[in-house]
């Protein structure tokens, strides 16, 4: 996966996080994106969350537990701001039903959305 793909993930996931009221000054912002990149790079939607934490931690020189805590902070901010419903618009399906997400679930949701978009783009006819 090259920088173009990573930049696309950064843009797509970043836009969704922005719409949910999460901004880059929150540590979990980039950690979430790096974990999503890790899952997408693996090509495996069942990629273990703990490995995604390790991969994201290597990028920012933090421990996996620090990465997971920062993502919980991000989720806590969304829950307190009542902005998780905007995730439904981004995904295009009702994935949020007033039940809290774990960091792993949110990583998977973003990664699967991106992987699905990639498969659709590959099947689209080129004119």
HELIX and SHEET records of a PDB file:
HELIX    1   1 UNK A    3  UNK A   19  1                                  17    
HELIX    2   2 UNK A   28  UNK A   42  1                                  15    
HELIX    3   3 UNK A   49  UNK A   60  1                                  12    
HELIX    4   4 UNK A   64  UNK A   81  1                                  18    
HELIX    5   5 UNK A   85  UNK A   91  1                                   7    
HELIX    6   6 UNK A  103  UNK A  123  1                                  21    
END                                                                             
